[in-house]
Amino acid sequence: MIALVWLLPSYWPLLLLVPLLALWLWRRTQADRARRDAQLGANGVRLVGRFGWLRLRTAAGAVVVLLLVLVGLQPVGVGAVVDDGADVVLCVDLSASMAARDVAPSRLGRVQQEVAALAAAAPGARFGLVAYAGAAELRCPRTTDLPAVVAMVQELVPGTTGKAGTDPGAAIERAAALLRSGDGGAIVVLGDGEDFAGNGSAAAAAARARGAVVHTVGCGDPAGSKIVVDGEAGEQFLRAADGSEVVSRLELASLQAIAAAGGGECRRTADELVLPRLYAERILPRARELALRAGRLQPVHRHHVLLLIAILLWMLSWCLPERRR
């Protein structure tokens, strides 16, 4: 969950003043020391004492400036949360390869487990659902009825989108149309990474330009697996036009490219469910940060502690004697 947001991040360059000020303080102190030694001569140390606490006073001054700059950036946290959730559009791959069983119970079965776990871990979120293979179909607009979305995902069957192939770019475009710019919405592509159309990264970049972030979750094994389908004699392996058995592999590089273009993160589901963690670590914090900046969440200012520490250090630096016997 989000802990701290800087409301004025554009002022970060002011932090460059801290080392410059520390250098200026040190050189000024050295110049004062040289001038006084020259004026007092050999009896200077006996008359006024040696310089004391020089490094500590300089360090304290630099830290005070650093803290004041951080105070100026206006750090805030989340106050009373009324709408504790993010907008997420799930893009689920329904191509025939999602029937492969290189992850248990199958690639699509793993996606269904991920979505169910996400719904349980994301109260207040708003989910949309897009199914895709060679074309993208909107199955559910954004809704807070998460059990209904989970039920829809459970009913999905590979190869039921009406068009063969795999086109994640079409799904991302359809998902981006469901999200409003500036709301911190996220698109999550769940599939094995096949992209026959080759426009997944371009669609992710376009979605990012509209304010959405595109994440990907890979289902499958890079080593590949045969695809189980129902035949007249029961289950059998899917065959190509030449009669050879089709082997489908997890195209992790494709999913990584889509996530990179969409400003998101690519994770692979295996023995551990990754979608709830992705939501908690990336999707929800970003949505809350944007909501704070837009005034949709109540901010709690956190600068008081930094200011108090700065004042105490400033007082300490003045209490330390400049010279000592």
Legacy VTK file of the C-alpha trace (Angstrom):
# vtk DataFile Version 3.0
C-alpha trace
ASCII
DATASET POLYDATA
POINTS 325 float
0.000 0.000 0.000
1.071 3.558 -0.619
2.794 5.212 2.374
3.962 8.598 1.125
3.326 10.882 -1.836
5.164 14.072 -2.761
2.627 16.617 -3.969
5.279 18.870 -5.520
7.773 16.423 -7.057
8.858 18.958 -9.662
10.952 20.675 -6.973
13.284 17.691 -6.551
16.152 19.592 -8.265
16.330 21.728 -5.128
17.992 18.760 -3.453
21.073 19.603 -5.506
21.466 22.636 -3.258
22.288 20.439 -0.281
25.814 19.339 -1.301
26.494 22.817 -2.685
25.484 24.418 0.613
27.569 21.912 2.579
30.578 22.759 0.438
29.932 26.479 0.882
29.698 26.130 4.674
32.884 24.110 4.822
34.858 26.542 2.660
33.508 29.534 4.587
34.589 27.956 7.859
38.027 27.214 6.451
38.347 30.800 5.225
37.314 32.196 8.629
39.824 29.930 10.330
42.657 31.027 8.033
41.768 34.719 8.463
41.634 34.557 12.249
44.859 32.571 12.460
46.527 35.217 10.318
45.214 38.019 12.516
46.051 36.436 15.864
49.303 34.838 14.862
50.965 32.133 16.962
48.930 33.036 20.071
45.594 32.492 18.328
44.920 29.044 19.724
45.852 30.115 23.275
43.646 33.203 23.081
40.442 31.931 21.448
40.875 28.138 21.427
40.786 25.561 18.679
37.948 25.095 16.224
35.480 22.569 17.640
32.616 20.505 16.257
33.461 21.772 12.797
32.332 18.704 10.869
29.261 18.148 13.009
28.091 21.751 12.613
28.568 21.586 8.847
26.765 18.239 8.573
23.897 19.500 10.727
23.484 22.540 8.505
23.380 20.402 5.379
20.810 18.034 6.912
18.648 20.997 7.959
18.604 22.251 4.370
17.792 18.744 3.094
14.859 18.427 5.501
13.538 21.874 4.579
13.614 20.940 0.898
11.706 17.739 1.664
9.152 19.767 3.623
8.723 21.984 0.576
7.917 18.942 -1.547
4.817 18.477 0.643
4.879 14.816 1.699
1.396 13.459 2.361
-0.203 10.137 3.173
-3.688 8.768 2.660
-6.354 9.860 5.121
-9.890 8.548 5.269
-10.344 6.293 2.249
-13.805 6.381 0.703
-13.056 4.676 -2.607
-10.368 2.137 -1.797
-9.811 0.514 -5.135
-8.414 0.864 -8.615
-9.808 0.472 -12.115
-8.473 -2.698 -13.731
-9.367 -4.142 -17.117
-8.409 -7.788 -17.485
-7.513 -8.981 -20.987
-7.735 -12.774 -21.056
-6.236 -14.784 -23.907
-8.772 -17.300 -25.258
-6.735 -18.663 -28.150
-6.505 -22.441 -28.509
-3.030 -22.482 -26.949
-4.526 -21.514 -23.578
-5.753 -25.115 -23.288
-2.156 -26.305 -22.861
-1.432 -27.950 -19.531
2.161 -26.919 -18.896
0.819 -25.169 -15.776
-1.831 -26.753 -13.588
-4.678 -27.199 -14.267
-4.171 -25.470 -17.641
-3.075 -22.057 -18.847
-6.622 -20.718 -18.818
-7.343 -22.554 -15.582
-4.396 -20.760 -14.023
-5.739 -17.425 -15.263
-9.073 -18.217 -13.633
-7.327 -18.910 -10.328
-5.393 -15.647 -10.593
-8.539 -13.588 -11.200
-10.398 -15.256 -8.324
-7.494 -14.520 -5.967
-7.316 -10.925 -7.178
-11.015 -10.344 -6.549
-10.637 -11.652 -3.001
-7.656 -9.353 -2.356
-9.017 -6.179 -3.980
-12.208 -5.007 -2.246
-13.489 -1.772 -3.708
-11.777 -2.317 -7.053
-13.573 -1.990 -10.369
-12.958 -4.729 -12.915
-13.607 -4.886 -16.621
-13.146 -7.953 -18.788
-11.983 -8.293 -22.391
-11.510 -11.698 -24.004
-9.312 -11.998 -27.065
-7.877 -14.378 -29.600
-7.753 -13.213 -33.220
-10.213 -10.471 -32.219
-11.127 -8.777 -28.940
-14.565 -8.956 -27.330
-15.838 -6.901 -24.408
-17.319 -9.354 -21.935
-17.902 -6.978 -19.015
-17.585 -3.179 -18.574
-16.056 -1.794 -15.387
-18.028 -2.899 -12.358
-17.662 -3.261 -8.596
-19.495 -6.604 -8.768
-16.293 -8.619 -8.559
-17.994 -12.010 -7.982
-19.828 -11.526 -11.280
-16.560 -10.889 -13.099
-14.992 -13.948 -11.495
-17.992 -16.030 -12.612
-17.604 -14.750 -16.181
-13.924 -15.638 -16.205
-14.706 -19.130 -14.911
-16.997 -19.665 -17.890
-14.377 -18.760 -20.486
-13.328 -21.543 -22.868
-10.328 -21.467 -25.235
-11.182 -20.992 -28.888
-14.591 -19.335 -28.346
-13.941 -15.798 -29.597
-14.983 -16.568 -33.163
-11.645 -15.793 -34.843
-8.453 -17.818 -34.768
-5.086 -16.281 -33.925
-3.848 -14.122 -31.070
-4.037 -10.323 -31.095
-3.285 -8.806 -27.675
-3.042 -5.355 -29.274
-6.742 -5.419 -30.125
-7.548 -6.347 -26.533
-5.394 -3.535 -25.135
-7.095 -1.000 -27.427
-10.522 -2.226 -26.305
-9.462 -2.084 -22.652
-7.995 1.417 -22.921
-11.341 2.677 -24.227
-12.937 1.592 -20.935
-10.591 3.668 -18.775
-10.748 7.382 -18.130
-7.557 9.371 -18.441
-6.033 10.399 -15.124
-7.839 7.814 -12.990
-4.779 5.632 -12.580
-6.387 2.719 -14.391
-4.470 -0.402 -15.284
-4.704 -3.007 -18.027
-3.535 -6.535 -17.257
-2.916 -8.902 -20.166
-3.101 -12.541 -19.067
-1.917 -15.021 -21.676
0.966 -16.991 -23.111
2.488 -14.097 -25.030
1.626 -15.114 -28.583
1.120 -12.044 -30.767
0.400 -13.020 -34.343
-0.693 -9.476 -35.253
2.540 -8.025 -33.871
0.967 -4.800 -32.576
0.852 -5.512 -28.857
3.685 -3.139 -27.925
2.310 -0.320 -30.089
-1.125 -0.669 -28.497
0.443 -0.680 -25.021
2.381 2.498 -25.805
-0.811 4.170 -27.031
-2.644 3.121 -23.866
0.181 4.537 -21.765
-0.070 7.842 -23.598
-3.734 7.988 -22.560
-2.811 7.515 -18.881
-3.216 3.763 -18.437
-0.464 1.366 -17.407
-0.245 -2.023 -19.095
0.954 -5.010 -17.076
1.323 -8.572 -18.310
1.074 -11.952 -16.617
2.561 -14.912 -18.471
0.927 -18.327 -18.231
2.838 -21.329 -19.511
6.312 -22.803 -19.829
9.015 -21.546 -22.217
9.830 -25.196 -22.926
6.434 -25.556 -24.533
3.539 -27.971 -24.356
1.140 -29.759 -26.655
-2.444 -28.488 -26.715
-5.208 -30.765 -25.512
-8.539 -30.496 -27.352
-11.740 -32.516 -27.368
-12.061 -34.941 -30.270
-14.532 -37.592 -31.368
-12.674 -40.234 -29.361
-12.138 -37.987 -26.353
-9.168 -35.758 -25.592
-6.424 -35.537 -28.148
-3.587 -33.216 -29.118
-4.222 -30.324 -31.506
-2.674 -30.904 -34.921
-1.551 -28.483 -37.596
-2.702 -28.612 -41.218
0.176 -30.958 -42.080
-0.873 -33.400 -39.343
1.934 -32.590 -36.903
1.100 -31.978 -33.275
1.154 -28.299 -32.321
3.554 -27.254 -29.548
2.879 -23.901 -27.898
5.485 -22.086 -25.826
5.283 -19.207 -23.382
6.507 -16.143 -25.304
7.846 -14.280 -22.294
9.861 -11.811 -24.382
6.684 -10.663 -26.122
4.935 -10.064 -22.797
7.960 -8.203 -21.460
7.991 -5.950 -24.514
4.292 -5.153 -24.094
4.758 -4.336 -20.404
7.803 -2.169 -21.106
5.926 -0.203 -23.774
2.950 0.195 -21.433
5.024 1.386 -18.482
4.091 -1.693 -16.474
5.587 -4.898 -15.190
5.696 -8.440 -16.530
5.282 -11.345 -14.139
5.050 -15.063 -14.728
2.592 -17.242 -12.883
3.900 -20.638 -11.827
3.601 -22.172 -8.362
2.651 -18.848 -6.782
-0.240 -16.532 -7.596
1.198 -13.238 -8.820
-1.829 -11.098 -9.730
-2.832 -10.138 -6.138
0.733 -9.038 -5.417
0.911 -7.072 -8.651
-2.271 -5.255 -7.639
-1.053 -4.507 -4.113
2.474 -3.474 -5.113
1.923 -1.578 -8.364
-1.678 -1.001 -9.397
-3.326 0.217 -6.178
-0.435 2.487 -5.031
-0.431 4.284 -8.382
-4.208 4.729 -8.335
-4.059 6.181 -4.833
-1.204 8.516 -5.708
-3.107 9.952 -8.660
-6.254 10.223 -6.527
-4.308 12.200 -3.922
-2.919 14.568 -6.509
-6.374 15.068 -8.011
-7.977 15.675 -4.599
-10.185 12.577 -4.699
-8.590 11.218 -1.519
-8.116 13.080 1.739
-4.414 13.830 2.270
-2.694 13.710 5.653
0.350 15.974 5.716
3.527 14.317 6.955
5.923 17.278 6.931
5.590 18.091 10.644
8.100 15.472 11.773
10.649 16.573 9.175
10.221 20.194 10.216
10.628 19.324 13.903
13.839 17.414 13.228
15.172 20.332 11.173
14.471 22.799 13.999
16.126 20.548 16.592
19.229 20.103 14.433
19.411 23.839 13.814
19.228 24.491 17.565
21.872 21.831 18.185
24.255 23.384 15.688
23.973 26.740 17.473
24.438 25.164 20.896
27.722 23.580 19.897
30.624 25.983 20.607
32.508 27.208 17.599
35.818 26.939 19.450
37.007 25.047 22.481
40.030 25.264 24.729
LINES 1 326
325 0 1 2 3 4 5 6 7 8 9 10 11 12 13 14 15 16 17 18 19 20 21 22 23 24 25 26 27 28 29 30 31 32 33 34 35 36 37 38 39 40 41 42 43 44 45 46 47 48 49 50 51 52 53 54 55 56 57 58 59 60 61 62 63 64 65 66 67 68 69 70 71 72 73 74 75 76 77 78 79 80 81 82 83 84 85 86 87 88 89 90 91 92 93 94 95 96 97 98 99 100 101 102 103 104 105 106 107 108 109 110 111 112 113 114 115 116 117 118 119 120 121 122 123 124 125 126 127 128 129 130 131 132 133 134 135 136 137 138 139 140 141 142 143 144 145 146 147 148 149 150 151 152 153 154 155 156 157 158 159 160 161 162 163 164 165 166 167 168 169 170 171 172 173 174 175 176 177 178 179 180 181 182 183 184 185 186 187 188 189 190 191 192 193 194 195 196 197 198 199 200 201 202 203 204 205 206 207 208 209 210 211 212 213 214 215 216 217 218 219 220 221 222 223 224 225 226 227 228 229 230 231 232 233 234 235 236 237 238 239 240 241 242 243 244 245 246 247 248 249 250 251 252 253 254 255 256 257 258 259 260 261 262 263 264 265 266 267 268 269 270 271 272 273 274 275 276 277 278 279 280 281 282 283 284 285 286 287 288 289 290 291 292 293 294 295 296 297 298 299 300 301 302 303 304 305 306 307 308 309 310 311 312 313 314 315 316 317 318 319 320 321 322 323 324
